[in-house]
Amino acid sequence: MTDSIRQTVFIVDDVPQNVQVAATALRNEGYSVSFATSGPEALERVPVVHPDVILLDVMMPEMNGFEVCQQLKRDRRLASIPVIFLTALNDSDSIVRGFAVGGVDYVTKPFNTAELIARVRTHCTLYTLQRLLAEKSAILDDLARSLEAQVAQRTEALQAALRRQQNFGQMSAALVALINHEFRTPMTVIQSSIEMMRYAHRLDECKRDELCNQVQSRITDSLAVMQKHLDSIAMMIQLHTALMHEKPQLVSPAEVVREVAVQCATEHNRRHLLQLNLEGLPDRVIMMPENFRVALKNIVTNAFEYSPPESSVTVTCTADGSSLTVSVEDQGPGIDPDEEAYLYQWFKRGRQYATIGPHRGLGLGLPLAKLAAETMMGTLWHERRFPQGTRFVLDVPYGVELVTPDAEFARPVHSSNGQAVAAR
C-alpha cells in the first residue's frame, strides 16, 4: 500500500493491549491507525478522523459497541463507514444484533491476525469503491445538469432566432401590403394630374398656367411622400439587418440611457420636462448597445409624441445584477384598447398619431423596439395608467466583465444571446 492511497483504521477497545496488537498488525500492512478506549471518546474522534474502517469492541463499560454503532449510523456524514465488531461472544444472537445496528462484519477475540487483515482489506476496498462511485455519480449529475442548462440556453437561443425569422416574415408580408396601400394614393394623384394636363391646351393662358402650377405641386407632393416612404423602408431594412448582426460590447448603461433620453427630449423641445432616474446602475456592462438604443429611442420618442406639450416624461433605469429594466412613463391620453391588439405589428399606426405628430409615419417604431428587445433576449411590454398615461417597460439581460488570475486584461463576457460570447 502506497502513501497516496493510505487508508485509516479506527480501533475502539477499552483494553489497551488489544488496541496495541491490532494496531501493530495493521501498521505493518501499511494502514494508518487511530484509536479510542471508550464509546464516548470514539463518538468524539471518529467525525474528526473520518476513517475507512472502524474496528469496534462490543463489550465496553459506560457504552457498549452496539450503542456506539447506532450513534454513528445516525450521523449522515459517518453512516457509510463500515463497522467490524470485535467480540468474544460466539452466540448467534450477538452476531445478529451487530448486523441489525449497522455492522458489516465481525471478528472474534482473541482474533487471528491474518483473518483481521483480510476482513479490514475487504471492507476498506469496498468502502473506497463506494466513495469513488458516489463521486463519479456526483460528477455525472453535475455534468447532466450542465448539459441540460446548455441545451436549455441553446433552445432558448434557437427559439429567439425563430421568433426573429417569423418577425422578419411578418414584416416582409406587411411591407408588400404597405407599398400597395401607401403608394397607390400618390400614384393615383400623379396619374390624375397627367390626365388633367391632356386638356390644358383647351384653356386660356392664365388658367393653363394655374393648372400647370397646381399639377406640379400635386406631383411634387406625391413624389415627396413616395420618397419619404422609400427612405423609411430602406432605413428600416438596413437597421433590421444591423440589429440582427450586432455583437456584444462593454458600455456604460447610464450613459446610453441618458444620451438617448436627452436626444429625444431635445428633438421635441421638451428637455426641461425630462425626468431621469439612473441611480444604482453598474458602471460597465456587456450588452448590445445599438439594439438597446433603438428599443429605448422608440419608446421614449412615443412618450413625447403622444403626451401633452407641458407634461413630463419619466425615464427610470434599474439593475438587479443580471438584467437592466428601463421604465418610460408619460402623461398622454393612453392607448386605445382597440389598438392594443396590433400595437407591435409592422406598419400599424395609432389613430391619434396624425393629430399629434407633424408627419405621418409608417408604424415602424414599436415593432422595431420589440425586435431589438428580443434580439437581446429581452422583453418589451406596456401598461395603461388610469385615468391617463402609459408606461413602457424594457427589460434586457446583460453580461459582466471577467478577470482571470493569469490574465493581464479583463475579458468581457455576454450571455444574453443564449450562450457565453466574448465581447468585441
C-alpha positions in Angstrom: 0.0 0.0 0.0 1.5 3.4 -1.0 1.2 6.6 0.9 -1.0 8.1 -1.8 -3.8 5.6 -1.1 -3.0 5.1 2.6 -6.2 4.1 4.4 -7.1 4.7 8.0 -8.5 2.1 10.5 -10.1 3.4 13.7 -9.9 0.9 16.7 -12.3 1.2 19.6 -11.4 -1.0 22.6 -11.2 -0.4 26.3 -8.3 -2.8 26.7 -5.0 -1.1 25.6 -3.2 -4.4 24.9 -5.9 -5.3 22.3 -5.5 -2.0 20.7 -1.7 -2.3 20.5 -1.8 -5.8 19.0 -4.3 -4.8 16.3 -2.6 -1.5 15.6 0.8 -3.2 15.1 -0.6 -5.7 12.7 -2.4 -3.0 10.7 0.5 -0.6 10.6 2.8 -3.5 9.3 0.3 -3.8 6.4 0.6 -0.1 5.6 -2.6 1.2 7.2 -2.8 4.4 9.3 -4.3 3.7 12.7 -6.2 5.8 15.2 -8.0 4.6 18.3 -10.3 5.4 21.3 -10.6 3.5 24.6 -14.3 4.2 25.2 -17.6 4.7 23.4 -17.9 8.5 24.1 -14.3 9.1 23.1 -15.0 7.3 19.8 -18.0 9.3 19.1 -16.0 12.5 19.6 -13.0 11.4 17.5 -14.5 9.5 14.6 -16.0 12.6 12.9 -12.5 14.2 13.0 -10.6 11.3 11.7 -13.2 10.0 9.3 -11.6 6.6 8.9 -12.1 4.0 6.2 -13.0 1.2 8.6 -13.9 1.0 12.3 -13.0 -1.9 14.5 -15.4 -1.7 17.4 -15.3 -3.8 20.5 -18.7 -5.0 21.7 -18.2 -5.3 25.5 -17.1 -1.9 26.9 -18.2 -0.1 30.1 -20.4 3.0 30.0 -21.4 2.5 26.4 -21.2 -0.9 24.6 -20.3 -1.3 20.9 -23.9 -1.7 19.7 -24.8 1.7 21.2 -21.8 3.3 19.7 -22.6 1.9 16.3 -26.2 3.1 16.5 -25.0 6.6 17.3 -22.5 6.6 14.4 -25.2 5.4 11.9 -27.5 8.3 12.9 -24.9 10.8 11.6 -25.4 11.2 7.8 -21.6 12.0 7.4 -20.5 8.8 9.1 -23.2 6.3 8.3 -21.4 4.8 5.3 -18.2 4.0 7.2 -18.0 0.1 7.6 -18.0 -1.1 11.2 -16.4 -4.5 12.0 -17.3 -5.7 15.5 -14.6 -7.3 17.8 -16.3 -9.7 20.1 -15.5 -12.6 22.4 -19.1 -13.7 22.1 -19.8 -16.7 19.9 -23.6 -16.8 20.3 -25.7 -16.1 17.2 -27.9 -13.5 18.9 -24.9 -11.1 19.4 -23.8 -11.6 15.8 -27.4 -10.9 14.5 -27.7 -7.8 16.8 -24.4 -6.5 15.4 -25.7 -6.7 11.9 -29.0 -5.2 12.9 -27.4 -2.0 14.3 -25.4 -1.4 11.1 -22.3 -3.6 11.4 -20.9 -5.2 8.2 -18.8 -7.9 9.7 -17.3 -9.3 12.9 -14.1 -10.8 14.2 -14.0 -13.0 17.4 -11.4 -12.4 20.1 -8.7 -13.5 20.5 -8.5 -12.6 16.8 -6.4 -14.2 14.1 -4.1 -11.5 12.6 -4.4 -12.8 9.1 -8.2 -13.0 9.4 -8.3 -9.5 10.8 -6.2 -8.1 8.0 -8.2 -9.9 5.3 -11.5 -8.5 6.6 -10.2 -5.0 7.0 -8.7 -5.1 3.5 -12.0 -6.3 2.0 -14.1 -3.6 3.6 -11.6 -0.8 3.0 -11.7 -1.7 -0.7 -15.5 -1.8 -0.8 -15.7 1.5 1.1 -13.2 3.1 -1.3 -15.1 1.8 -4.3 -18.4 3.1 -2.9 -16.9 6.6 -2.4 -15.5 6.6 -5.9 -18.8 5.5 -7.3 -20.6 8.3 -5.3 -18.0 10.9 -6.5 -18.4 9.7 -10.1 -22.2 9.8 -9.8 -22.0 13.4 -8.4 -19.8 14.4 -11.3 -22.2 12.8 -13.8 -25.1 14.6 -12.1 -23.3 17.9 -12.3 -22.4 17.2 -16.0 -26.0 16.3 -16.7 -27.3 19.5 -15.1 -24.7 21.5 -17.0 -25.7 19.8 -20.3 -29.4 20.4 -19.5 -28.6 24.1 -18.8 -26.7 24.4 -22.1 -29.4 22.7 -24.0 -32.0 25.0 -22.4 -29.9 28.0 -23.3 -29.4 26.8 -26.9 -33.1 26.0 -27.2 -33.9 29.5 -26.0 -31.4 31.0 -28.5 -32.9 28.9 -31.3 -36.5 29.9 -30.3 -35.4 33.6 -30.2 -33.9 33.1 -33.7 -37.1 31.5 -34.9 -39.1 34.4 -33.5 -36.9 36.9 -35.3 -37.3 34.9 -38.5 -41.1 34.9 -38.1 -40.9 38.6 -37.3 -39.0 39.2 -40.5 -41.5 37.2 -42.4 -44.4 39.2 -41.0 -42.5 42.4 -41.7 -42.0 41.3 -45.3 -45.6 40.5 -45.8 -46.7 43.7 -44.2 -44.2 45.7 -46.3 -45.8 44.4 -49.5 -49.2 45.4 -48.3 -47.9 48.8 -47.2 -46.3 49.5 -50.6 -49.5 48.5 -52.3 -51.6 50.8 -50.0 -49.3 53.8 -49.3 -48.0 54.2 -52.9 -51.4 53.8 -54.5 -52.7 57.2 -53.4 -49.8 59.3 -54.6 -49.6 57.3 -57.8 -53.3 57.9 -58.4 -52.7 61.6 -57.8 -49.9 61.6 -60.3 -51.9 59.7 -62.8 -55.0 62.0 -62.5 -52.7 65.1 -62.8 -51.3 63.8 -66.0 -54.8 63.2 -67.3 -55.7 66.8 -66.4 -52.7 68.1 -68.4 -54.1 66.5 -71.6 -56.8 69.1 -71.5 -54.6 72.1 -70.7 -54.4 73.2 -74.4 -58.1 74.0 -74.3 -57.7 76.5 -71.5 -56.6 80.1 -71.9 -53.1 81.0 -70.9 -53.9 82.2 -67.4 -56.0 79.1 -66.5 -53.4 76.9 -68.2 -50.6 78.4 -66.1 -52.7 78.0 -62.9 -53.4 74.3 -63.8 -49.8 73.6 -64.5 -48.8 75.1 -61.2 -51.5 73.0 -59.4 -50.4 69.8 -61.2 -46.7 70.5 -60.5 -47.5 71.0 -56.8 -49.6 67.8 -56.6 -47.0 65.7 -58.4 -44.2 67.2 -56.3 -46.0 66.5 -53.0 -46.9 62.9 -54.1 -43.3 62.2 -55.1 -42.1 63.6 -51.8 -44.5 61.2 -50.0 -43.2 58.3 -52.0 -39.6 59.3 -51.4 -40.2 59.6 -47.7 -41.8 56.1 -47.6 -38.9 54.7 -49.7 -36.3 56.3 -47.4 -38.1 54.9 -44.3 -38.4 51.4 -45.8 -34.7 51.4 -46.8 -33.7 52.7 -43.3 -35.9 50.0 -41.7 -34.4 47.2 -43.7 -30.8 48.4 -43.1 -31.4 48.8 -39.4 -33.1 45.4 -39.2 -30.0 43.8 -40.7 -27.7 45.7 -38.5 -29.6 44.8 -35.3 -29.5 41.1 -36.3 -25.7 41.0 -36.6 -24.7 43.2 -33.7 -22.0 41.9 -31.3 -22.0 42.5 -27.5 -19.8 45.4 -26.3 -18.7 46.8 -23.0 -20.7 50.0 -22.3 -22.0 52.3 -19.6 -25.8 51.8 -19.3 -26.3 55.1 -17.5 -24.5 57.0 -20.4 -26.6 55.2 -23.1 -29.9 55.8 -21.3 -29.0 59.5 -20.6 -27.8 60.1 -24.2 -30.9 58.6 -25.8 -33.4 60.2 -23.5 -31.8 63.7 -23.8 -31.6 63.4 -27.6 -35.4 62.6 -27.8 -36.3 65.4 -25.4 -34.2 67.9 -27.4 -35.8 66.8 -30.7 -39.2 67.6 -29.2 -38.1 70.8 -27.4 -39.0 69.2 -24.1 -35.6 68.8 -22.4 -36.8 70.7 -19.4 -39.6 68.2 -18.9 -37.5 65.1 -18.9 -37.1 63.3 -15.6 -34.2 60.9 -15.4 -33.6 58.3 -12.6 -30.4 56.4 -13.1 -29.1 55.6 -9.6 -27.5 52.3 -8.5 -26.5 51.2 -12.0 -23.3 49.2 -12.7 -20.5 51.2 -14.2 -20.0 49.0 -17.2 -21.9 46.0 -18.6 -21.8 43.8 -21.6 -24.7 44.2 -23.9 -25.8 45.1 -27.5 -25.8 48.9 -27.4 -27.4 49.6 -30.8 -30.3 47.3 -30.1 -30.7 48.9 -26.7 -30.6 52.4 -28.2 -33.1 51.5 -30.9 -35.6 50.0 -28.4 -35.2 52.8 -26.0 -35.3 55.6 -28.5 -38.6 54.4 -30.0 -40.4 54.1 -26.7 -39.1 57.5 -25.4 -40.0 59.1 -28.7 -43.5 57.8 -28.5 -43.8 59.1 -24.9 -43.0 62.6 -26.1 -45.1 62.5 -29.2 -48.2 61.2 -27.5 -48.1 63.3 -24.3 -49.4 66.9 -24.0 -46.9 69.8 -24.6 -46.3 70.8 -21.0 -46.3 67.3 -19.4 -43.2 65.5 -18.3 -41.8 62.1 -19.4 -40.1 60.0 -16.7 -37.3 57.6 -17.6 -36.1 55.2 -14.9 -33.4 52.6 -15.2 -32.6 50.0 -12.6 -30.4 46.8 -12.4 -30.8 43.6 -10.4 -27.4 42.0 -11.1 -28.3 40.2 -14.3 -30.7 42.5 -16.2 -31.5 46.1 -16.8 -35.0 47.4 -16.6 -36.0 50.7 -18.2 -39.4 52.3 -17.4 -40.7 55.1 -19.6 -43.8 56.9 -18.3 -45.8 59.6 -20.0 -49.0 61.6 -19.1 -50.6 61.3 -22.5 -54.1 60.1 -23.4 -53.1 56.4 -23.1 -53.5 53.6 -25.5 -56.8 52.9 -27.3 -57.9 49.4 -26.2 -58.9 48.7 -29.8 -55.3 49.4 -30.9 -53.6 47.2 -28.4 -54.1 44.1 -30.4 -51.8 45.3 -33.2 -49.6 47.7 -31.2 -46.4 45.8 -32.0 -47.3 44.8 -35.6 -45.4 46.2 -38.5 -46.8 49.3 -40.3 -49.7 49.6 -37.9 -50.2 53.3 -36.9 -52.2 54.7 -34.0 -55.2 56.7 -35.0 -54.0 59.6 -32.8 -50.6 59.9 -34.4 -51.7 62.1 -37.3 -53.3 64.6 -34.9 -50.4 64.8 -32.5 -47.3 64.4 -34.7 -46.5 66.8 -37.6 -45.7 64.0 -40.0 -47.5 60.7 -40.7 -45.2 57.8 -40.0 -45.2 54.2 -41.2 -45.8 52.4 -38.0 -42.2 51.2 -37.5 -41.3 52.4 -34.0 -42.8 49.8 -31.6 -42.2 46.8 -33.9 -38.5 47.8 -34.2 -38.3 48.3 -30.4 -39.8 44.9 -29.8 -37.4 43.3 -32.4 -34.4 44.9 -30.7 -35.6 43.7 -27.3 -36.0 40.1 -28.5 -32.6 40.2 -30.3 -31.1 41.0 -26.8 -33.1 38.1 -25.3 -35.2 40.7 -23.5 -38.8 41.8 -23.4 -40.8 44.9 -24.1 -44.3 45.4 -22.6 -46.6 48.2 -21.6 -49.4 49.1 -19.2 -52.2 51.7 -19.4 -52.4 54.1 -16.5 -55.7 55.4 -15.1 -57.1 58.0 -15.9 -54.3 58.8 -18.3 -50.8 57.9 -19.3 -48.8 54.9 -20.5 -45.8 53.1 -19.1 -43.5 51.1 -21.3 -41.0 48.7 -19.7 -37.9 47.4 -21.5 -36.1 44.5 -19.7 -32.8 43.1 -21.1 -30.2 40.8 -19.6 -26.5 41.9 -19.5 -23.1 40.3 -19.0 -20.2 41.1 -16.7 -16.5 41.7 -17.2 -14.5 38.6 -16.1 -10.9 38.9 -15.0 -8.9 35.6 -14.8 -6.0 35.4 -12.3 -3.4 34.6 -15.0 -4.6 37.3 -17.4 -3.4 40.9 -17.6 -6.6 42.1 -19.0 -10.3 41.8 -18.5 -12.3 39.5 -20.8 -15.9 40.8 -21.2 -18.4 38.0 -21.5 -22.0 38.4 -22.6 -24.6 35.7 -22.2 -27.8 37.4 -23.2 -27.9 35.7 -26.6 -28.2 32.2 -25.0 -24.5 31.3 -24.6 -21.4 33.0 -23.3 -19.7 35.0 -26.0 -16.6 37.2 -25.8 -17.5 40.8 -26.5 -15.7 42.6 -29.2 
